[in-house]
């Protein structure tokens, strides 16, 4: 659905809290400048050298300065594996972390894929109960819950009575965020569908993957993520949303520098390879974007979305992670481009699909470059 991104982010915005405050935008914009080389492992270059339209990039920057888009906090573009555009607003800067909201879910998907690649998990058809038998939560698994597999959680086809689009569930979610034992609360939810038969976006359910990862790898999620994903990418300060490891959230409010998240996107765009090293298998990448259902009208795989853009009669496919408030990590395979947008649109009023289609794609689309 062409406007699925806007609808999805709007609904997500109604679902979550955020500590980020709306900040005033600067009064003036700056003509295009090549991103700075911060010696952080990212290759930087001039957009024109990679075939992008400088005029279109300046038009995009000017649009962001308009009243309509001042809630956008940063825009980054990689082309041909090179960071060619970078702008920060609202007191954000290259070294400041941003709330990535549900982009955290897509990172969790990568961790599951790596655990499978490394032989810690036999496959996505493994029941999650396998990793709960020696935990205090094993008694929560009746026969119906024992049928939930890793794939059912990755695809939001878990069968639990939980749907973030439902107002009643949102009240429960807010109470859950204050709970002293979130895992018990999740597993106390009744089953309303047979696993694998119904798609319902449920942030709480993503946390079911934490005991899976920890039980399979013998490491905390934070340690496994750092050693298997973040360190190979040169990421050192990803911020998980809880200091209590037993309450660590797998699907929301991870904090990271946009430069760090866009390199995750570039690795995914390159079939799991970063600077010559295979971080996650190409098979997992493809499986992650194979549609198993739809969330808010958008094709959904393993905690990643697929959404086509329409521009001048041309369909441009995209692969993306997104979250509440206007957090977007978009891969454009046909353009060899990756786009990272962060914002503080917590009330969900902005249409980011329109912003990307009207201002970003004209700069990076191969059919519209000058």
C-alpha positions in Angstrom: 0.0 0.0 0.0 1.5 3.3 -1.1 0.6 5.1 2.1 1.3 2.2 4.4 4.4 3.8 6.0 2.5 6.9 7.1 -0.4 4.8 8.5 2.0 2.4 10.3 4.1 5.1 11.9 0.9 7.0 12.9 -0.5 3.9 14.6 2.8 3.2 16.3 2.9 6.7 17.6 -0.3 6.2 19.4 1.2 3.1 21.0 4.3 4.2 22.8 5.8 6.7 25.2 9.0 8.5 24.5 11.3 10.7 26.7 12.4 12.7 23.7 11.2 16.3 23.8 10.2 18.3 20.7 12.9 20.9 20.2 12.8 24.1 18.1 14.3 23.8 14.6 17.1 26.2 13.4 16.0 29.1 11.4 18.2 28.6 8.3 19.3 25.8 6.1 22.8 25.1 4.7 23.6 24.3 1.1 24.9 20.8 0.4 28.1 19.8 2.0 30.1 16.5 1.8 29.7 14.6 5.1 32.6 14.9 7.5 35.1 12.0 7.8 34.9 11.1 11.5 37.2 8.1 11.2 34.4 6.0 12.5 34.5 3.3 9.8 32.1 5.0 7.4 33.3 5.9 3.9 32.2 9.5 3.0 32.1 11.2 -0.3 30.5 13.9 -2.4 27.0 13.1 -3.6 27.7 14.4 -7.1 30.5 11.9 -7.5 27.9 9.2 -7.0 25.4 10.5 -9.5 23.1 12.3 -7.1 21.5 15.6 -7.9 22.9 18.4 -5.7 19.9 20.6 -6.6 17.5 17.9 -5.5 19.4 17.4 -2.2 19.3 21.1 -1.6 15.5 21.1 -2.4 15.1 18.3 0.1 17.0 20.2 2.8 14.9 23.3 2.1 11.7 21.2 2.4 12.9 19.9 5.8 13.2 23.5 6.9 9.6 24.3 6.1 7.0 24.3 8.9 5.7 20.9 7.7 8.8 18.9 8.3 10.7 20.6 11.2 10.1 17.6 13.4 12.7 15.7 11.3 15.8 15.5 13.4 18.3 13.9 10.9 18.5 12.7 7.3 21.4 10.5 6.1 21.9 8.9 2.7 24.4 6.3 1.6 25.0 5.6 -2.1 27.2 2.8 -3.4 28.2 2.1 0.2 29.3 5.7 0.8 27.8 8.3 3.1 27.0 11.2 0.7 24.4 13.2 2.7 24.1 14.0 6.3 22.1 16.7 8.1 21.1 17.1 11.7 18.5 19.4 13.3 16.8 20.2 16.6 20.1 20.1 18.5 21.0 16.6 17.3 24.5 15.9 15.9 26.5 13.1 14.6 27.6 12.0 18.0 24.2 12.1 19.7 22.0 9.0 19.9 18.4 9.0 18.9 15.5 6.9 20.0 15.1 4.2 17.2 11.8 2.9 18.5 10.7 -0.2 16.7 13.7 -0.3 14.5 15.0 -2.2 17.5 12.8 -5.1 16.4 14.6 -5.4 13.1 17.9 -5.5 15.0 16.5 -8.3 17.1 15.7 -10.2 13.9 19.3 -9.9 12.8 20.5 -11.3 16.2 18.2 -14.3 15.7 19.6 -14.8 12.2 23.2 -14.7 13.5 22.4 -17.1 16.3 21.0 -19.5 13.6 24.0 -19.0 11.4 26.4 -19.8 14.3 24.5 -23.0 15.1 23.1 -21.8 18.4 19.6 -22.2 17.2 18.6 -25.1 14.8 16.0 -23.1 12.9 13.0 -20.8 13.0 10.6 -23.7 13.4 12.0 -24.3 16.9 9.3 -23.8 19.6 10.2 -21.0 21.9 9.3 -23.2 24.8 12.5 -25.1 24.2 14.3 -22.1 25.8 11.9 -21.7 28.7 12.0 -25.2 30.3 14.7 -24.2 32.8 13.2 -20.8 33.6 10.6 -19.6 36.1 8.2 -19.1 33.2 7.9 -22.7 32.0 4.6 -23.1 33.8 3.0 -20.4 31.7 3.2 -22.6 28.6 0.0 -24.6 28.1 -0.3 -26.8 25.0 -1.4 -23.9 22.8 1.6 -21.7 23.8 4.0 -24.6 23.4 3.1 -24.5 19.6 4.6 -20.9 19.3 7.8 -21.1 17.2 10.5 -18.5 16.7 9.1 -17.8 13.3 5.7 -17.1 14.7 7.2 -14.4 16.9 9.3 -13.0 14.1 6.3 -12.7 11.8 3.8 -11.4 14.4 1.8 -14.6 14.0 2.1 -15.7 17.6 -1.6 -16.1 18.3 -1.6 -14.2 21.5 -4.4 -11.8 22.5 -2.2 -8.7 21.7 -2.6 -6.2 18.9 -1.0 -2.7 19.1 -3.7 -1.3 16.8 -6.3 -2.0 19.5 -7.0 0.7 22.0 -7.7 -1.8 24.8 -4.3 -3.4 24.2 -2.6 0.0 24.4 -3.9 0.5 27.9 -2.5 -3.0 28.8 0.8 -2.0 27.1 1.2 1.1 29.2 0.6 -1.0 32.3 3.1 -3.6 31.1 5.8 -0.9 30.7 5.5 -0.3 34.5 5.4 -4.0 35.4 8.0 -5.6 37.6 7.8 -8.8 35.6 7.0 -8.1 31.9 7.7 -11.7 30.8 5.1 -13.1 33.2 2.6 -10.5 31.9 3.3 -11.5 28.2 3.0 -15.2 28.9 -0.2 -14.6 30.8 -2.0 -13.3 27.7 -4.5 -15.8 26.4 -4.2 -17.5 23.0 -6.9 -16.3 20.6 -5.6 -17.8 17.4 -3.6 -20.9 16.4 0.0 -19.8 15.9 0.8 -19.0 12.3 -2.8 -18.3 11.2 -3.3 -14.6 12.1 -1.0 -11.5 12.0 -1.2 -9.0 14.8 1.5 -6.5 15.5 2.4 -6.9 19.2 5.5 -5.1 20.6 5.2 -7.1 23.9 5.5 -10.4 22.0 8.9 -9.5 20.6 10.3 -9.8 24.1 9.7 -13.5 24.0 12.8 -13.7 21.9 15.1 -12.6 24.7 15.1 -15.9 26.6 15.5 -17.6 23.3 18.7 -15.7 22.4 20.1 -15.9 25.9 19.3 -19.6 26.3 20.7 -20.5 22.9 23.9 -18.5 23.1 24.7 -18.7 26.8 25.2 -14.9 26.7 23.1 -11.9 27.6 21.5 -10.2 24.7 23.6 -7.1 25.2 26.8 -9.2 25.1 25.8 -11.3 22.2 24.7 -8.2 20.2 27.9 -6.4 20.9 30.2 -9.3 20.0 28.2 -10.7 17.0 26.7 -7.6 15.4 27.8 -4.3 16.8 31.5 -4.8 17.2 32.0 -6.1 13.6 30.2 -3.0 12.4 32.2 -0.6 14.5 29.3 0.2 16.8 30.3 0.7 20.4 27.5 2.7 22.2 24.1 1.2 21.2 21.8 1.9 24.1 19.3 -0.7 25.2 16.2 0.7 26.8 16.6 -0.9 30.3 19.4 -1.4 32.7 17.8 -4.4 34.2 18.7 -7.4 32.0 15.6 -9.2 33.0 13.4 -6.4 31.7 15.4 -5.7 28.5 13.1 -4.8 25.6 13.7 -6.5 22.3 11.3 -4.4 20.2 11.3 -0.7 21.3 13.4 2.3 22.2 16.9 1.2 21.4 19.1 4.3 21.2 21.9 4.7 18.6 23.7 7.3 16.4 22.0 7.5 13.0 25.5 6.9 11.5 25.5 3.5 13.3 22.1 2.4 12.3 22.6 3.4 8.6 25.7 1.1 8.6 23.4 -1.7 9.8 21.1 -0.9 6.8 24.1 -0.9 4.4 25.2 -4.3 5.7 21.7 -5.6 5.2 21.6 -4.0 1.7 24.8 -5.8 0.9 23.4 -9.2 1.8 24.8 -9.4 5.3 28.3 -8.3 4.3 30.2 -5.4 6.0 33.6 -4.4 4.7 34.3 -7.9 3.4 33.0 -9.7 6.5 29.8 -11.8 6.4 28.0 -10.7 9.5 24.7 -12.5 8.8 24.0 -14.9 6.0 22.4 -13.7 2.8 19.8 -16.5 3.2 18.7 -14.9 6.4 18.5 -11.5 4.8 16.3 -12.8 2.0 14.1 -14.8 4.4 13.7 -11.6 6.5 12.1 -9.8 3.6 9.9 -12.7 2.3 6.3 -11.6 3.1 4.5 -13.8 5.6 1.6 -11.3 6.2 0.9 -7.6 6.3 1.2 -5.1 9.1 -1.0 -2.0 8.6 -1.2 -2.9 4.9 2.6 -3.3 4.4 4.3 -6.7 3.6 6.0 -8.1 6.7 8.7 -10.7 7.0 11.0 -11.4 10.0 10.4 -8.0 11.8 11.2 -6.1 8.6 8.9 -4.5 6.0 8.8 -4.3 2.2 7.0 -1.3 0.6 7.0 -0.1 -3.0 7.3 3.6 -3.8 5.6 5.1 -6.9 7.4 8.0 -8.6 6.7 9.3 -12.1 5.0 6.1 -13.1 7.9 4.0 -11.9 7.8 1.5 -9.0 10.8 1.6 -6.8 10.9 -1.3 -4.3 12.1 -0.7 -0.8 13.0 -2.7 2.3 12.7 -1.0 5.6 12.7 -0.9 9.4 10.6 1.7 11.0 9.3 2.9 14.3 7.2 5.3 16.2 7.8 9.0 15.8 9.2 8.9 12.3 12.2 6.5 12.6 12.9 5.1 9.1 15.7 2.9 7.8 15.0 2.4 4.1 16.9 0.3 1.6 16.4 1.0 -2.1 18.0 -2.0 -3.8 17.5 -0.8 -7.4 19.2 2.6 -6.5 22.0 1.1 -4.4 21.0 3.6 -1.7 20.2 3.5 2.0 18.3 6.3 3.7 18.0 7.0 7.5 15.5 9.4 8.8 14.9 10.2 12.5 12.2 12.5 13.8 10.1 13.3 16.9 6.7 13.1 15.4 5.3 11.4 18.5 1.7 12.3 17.7 2.0 10.6 14.3 0.7 13.5 12.1 3.4 13.5 9.4 3.3 11.5 6.2 6.9 10.3 5.8 6.0 8.3 2.7 5.3 11.6 1.0 8.5 13.2 2.2 10.6 10.3 0.8 8.7 10.1 -2.4 8.6 13.9 -3.0 12.1 14.9 -1.8 14.4 12.0 -1.2 13.8 9.8 -4.3 14.2 12.6 -6.8 17.8 13.0 -5.5 18.7 9.3 -5.6 16.5 7.8 -8.3 18.5 6.7 -11.4 15.8 7.9 -13.7 15.8 11.4 -12.3 19.4 12.3 -11.8 20.8 15.3 -13.7 
